[in-house]
Amino acid sequence: MAVKAGALRFNTDSNKLELYDGNQWTQIVASYADDFPASESSGTRAVFGGGGGAPSYSNIIDYITVESTGNANDFGDLTQAGNFAGALASTTRGVFGGRYSPGNQNTIDFVTISTQGNAADFGDLQEGKRGPGGASNAVRGLFAGGYTPTSPAGDKNIIDYITISTLGNAQDFGDLTRVISGFGAFASSTRAVFGGGRTPSLGNTIDYVQIMSEGNAVDFGDLTVSCERITGTSNRIRGLFAGGAVPGPAYTNIISYVTILTTGNAIDFGDLSASKWHPAGAASRNRAVFAGGYTPGSLLNVIDYVTIMSTGNAADFGDLTRAHQQIAGCSNGHGGL
């Protein structure tokens, strides 16, 4: 069977991880010891905010330690209840942008991840919208796409950016390759990747941008299936897309992955514990977690986890403090940091 670009293998002769770039196997060199967040020594913290649906929108923020297992604890509250927000983080701050509560909001909130407490106002997106994708490195955060009812109403291709360490309104970064909402997003320290979504039909396109350079997105490849209301998260090497709604309509439990520094189509990773849409994703350098969501007839509080650099089905982590869909998640140890 032909080896695909982006495939990984462990070389038992050299005891090194290698990446196939389409022509040859190349050793991957990754050092976390000197520059990975200090939070990693005490455990990466993930926070999950908002969620719900009419008439019961939530402002609750939960938190977990990603390297452990167990139930989530209460962190505090967002400044405004709502669902369908985007989320991103630096090593210190978690940022939530946009939401529906009801009506599409341009609110950006932030929290200090290492403490518990209520969110504070950060600034505003360029326009009110729901379903944007959030991705960041340690410096800059991007909120891309989303749906707004303002003229012209519909899904958007606009990418906003903020500097996470400051407060203020978002600025224009560029455009995605298509109008989109309800998609998965994640980042390495250099690239932000956006996949799937409603375009307005279901899409399988994956885009990417260089985070520190404003400009329009470029095609990365395709998902394994057209899907919306999907989530994404990553470490520095590999990004995962999970869950969502697929043509049918139906729900999916599929987890797929890409190697962020390459381009190419996503590859099957394994399955979530249930077919569901709108879970929230977050990650440490080793582990990805997927929290909440909706499966036919039921809101979920289940948190799943996988080991990012392996493949296989998700295992049970614990439960959120409440059952909700359309939650936004981020962590202080993800792949962009």
N, C-alpha and C positions, 0 to 999 in steps of 0.2 A: 504494500500500500504506500502511495506517495506521501511524503512528509509535507505538511503544510507550513507556510511561513507563520511564525509566531509560536510554533510548538516548542515545548520545553522538555529537557531530559536531564537526568542526573548521570554524569559520566563517572562510572565506578572506578576507572583507571586513575583519573585525576582528582576524584572526590569533589567535583565542581558542578554547579548548575550551568547548563548551556542553553542558548536560544538559537533556533534555526531561522535565518533571515531570508530564506528562499534559495540561497546558494550554498551556505555552509553553516556549521555549528560554531557559535561564538560563546566564549565564557562570559557569564554575567558576573560583574563585580559590583557589589552593593555594600556600603559601609554605613551602619546605623549608629555605631558606638559614639562618634564624636558629635554628630549633629542631629540625632533623632530627639524628639521632644523629651524634656526632663520628666514629663508626666508618665512616660513609658516605664520608668523605674518603679513607680507606684501603681501602675495600671492605667491603661487608656480609658478615659471616661467618654461614654456616648450619652447624648441627651436627645429626647424625642418630644416634640412640642406640637400642640394643637390637635386637630382632627375632628371627627364626628360629622354630623350632617343635620340638615334642618329637621326639627327646630332646635336641636341640642348640639351647638358648636362648643368645642372645648378650648380652654386656655391653659390646660395642665401641661407641665413639663415633667417628664420622668427622667431618671438617669440609671445607668448600669456601669459596672466595670467590665470592659469587653473581655479581658483575659480570664475572668472567672465565669461561673454560672450562678443563676439564682434570679429571684424576682426583682423587678425594678422598684426604685424608691422615688418618692415625690421630691422634686427639685425646687419647684416654684411655679409661677404663672407667667404666661405671655402678657403683653400689655393689652391685647385684644384677642378674644376668642375667634376661632376660625379654622378652616381646613384648607388643604391644597396649597400650603406654603412651600417655598423652597428653603433649603438650609445648607449652610456651609460653615467652616470653622478654621481658625488658626490654632496655635498651641494654647492660646489663652481664652479666646472668645468664640462662642457659638452665635451665629447670626441667622435669623429667620426673616425672609422677605416675601411680600405678597401674601394673599390668602383670600378666602371667601367667607363672609361672616354675618349676615348675607350681604351681597354686593362685593365687587372686586376691590380690594384694598391695595394701596401702595406702601403700606407700613413696613418698615424694617425695624426689628427688635434685636437686642443682643443680650447675652448673659456672659458672665465669667464662669467658665466650665468647671474650674477647680473648686468653686464654692457652690452653696445652694442659695437660692433667692429668686426674686421676681425679675423678669426682663425689664430693660430700660429702652427708651427710644433711641434709635441710631440715626434715622433719617428717612427718606422716601425713595422708592423706585421712580423711574421716569413716568410711569402711569400705573394705575391700579390694575392688578391682574391676578389670576389664580392659575396654579399648575406650572409655575416656572421651574426650571432645573437649576440647582445650586451646586457650584464646584469652586474650589479654591486651592491656592498654595498658601504659604505662610504669610504672604504680603497682601495679595489681591483676591477678592471674591467676585465671582460672576453669577448673575441671575439671568438665565436665558429663556426665551420663548414665553409661553403662557397664553392664557385666554383673557381677553378684555371685551366688554360690551361697548366701549366707546368707539366712535366713528373713526375708521371703519371697524365694525365689530368683527370678532373672530379670533382665531389663533394667530400668534405673532412670531416673527423671526428675530426680534430685537434682543440683543445681548446688552445688559447693564453691567457696570463694574463699580466696585467700591474698594477703598483701601481699608482693610479690616481694623487696623490699629487706631484709626481716626473715626470721628463721627461726621456725618454729612450725607447729602443726597447722592444717589447713584448717577453715574455718567454713561454716555453712550460708548460702547466698545466696538460694535459692528453688528453683523447679521449672521444667523444660522443659514444653512443652505435651503431651508424650507420653513414655512410657518408651522408651529408645533406647540402642543401642551401635553402634560401628563406623561413625561418621559424620564428616563434614568440618566443620572449625571455623576461624574467622579473626576478625579484629577491625579496626576503626578505633580512634581514640583514645577514642571514646565508646561504640560499639556492639560487642557480640560476636554473631556469627552462627553458627548450627549447622544443617546441612542433611543430609538423607538418613538412612541408617541402617536398622537392624533394629528393628521396633516392635511385636511380634516378626516380623511379615511385613515385606517390604521397603517403605520409605517414601520419599516425595518431599517431605515437609514441610520448610520452612525456618523456624526460629525466630530471634528476636533478643531481647537484653536490653540495658539501659543498664548499662555495666560498673561505674560508681561508685555505683549505687543498687541495694540488694538488692531482690529481688522476683521474681515469676514471669515466664517468657518470654511473648512475644507472637508471633503468626503473622506471618511476613514474606512468604511466597509459596510457590511450589513449584519443585522441580528440573525439568529437562527430561525426566527418567525416574526411576522408583523405583529406588533403588540403596542398597546397603550396602557396608561396607569401602571407603569412599570417602575421599579426603583433601581438605583445603581450605587455602588460603593467600591473602594479600591485600597490596595496598598501601593507602594511605589512602582511595582512591576506589573501587576495584573489588576484589571478592572472587571467587576462582576455586575451583570444585569439579572434581575430576579422578579418573578411573578408577573402579573398584569392581565389584561383582557386581550383575547385573540379573536380572529374572525369566527363567527358562529351565530351569535356571540357566545363566548365561553371564557372561562378563567384558566390560567395556566400556573403550573408549579415549576416551570423550567428556570434553571439557572444557567446562564452562558457566560463566557469570559473572553476577553481580549488581552493582548500584551500591549500596554499603553505606548511604548516607545516605537512600535511598528505600526503599520496599517494593515488592514485585512478583515475578513469576516469573523464574526464571533464563533466560538466553538462550544459545544455542549459541556457543561460542568457537572450537572446532577440535578436534583429536584429539591424544592422546599417540602416542608412537612404536609402542606395542603395547597391546592390550587387556589390562588387568591389575587386580588388586585389591591393596589394602594398600600402595600407594606412600606415601612421606612427602613432605609439602609444606613449603616455606619460601620466603621472598621478600625482596627489597629493594624500594625504591620504584619500580623500573622493571621488574624481572624476577622471575618465579616459576620455581622449580625443583621437580621431582618425581623422587624417588629410590627405586630398588628396586621391590619388589612381586613378585607371583606371576602368571604366565600359565600356562595349562594345561600341566602337566608340567615347569615350569621356575621356579626362583627367579631373580630378576633383580638385576643390579648396575648397570643403566643409569640414568643421570641425564638427564632431559629438561629443556628450558627453553623459556619463551615470554616475549614482551614483553607486560606486563600490559595496557597501554592500547591495544594493537592487538587483532586477532583473527587466528587462523590456527593451523596445526598446529605441534606442538612440534619442536624441533631437538635434536640430540645435544649434551650438555654434557661428558660423560665418564663415569667409572665410580666406584661405591663401592669400598671396599677388599675387600668381600665381597658375594656375592649373598644377599639376604635380603628377606623380606616382613615386614609388621607392625612396621615401623620407625617411630619417632617423630621429627619434625623441627621445628626452630624457628630463628629468626635474630635478630640484634641490629639489624635494619633493616626490620622488617615494618610493616604498615599501622597497627598500634596505637600506634606510637612517634612 
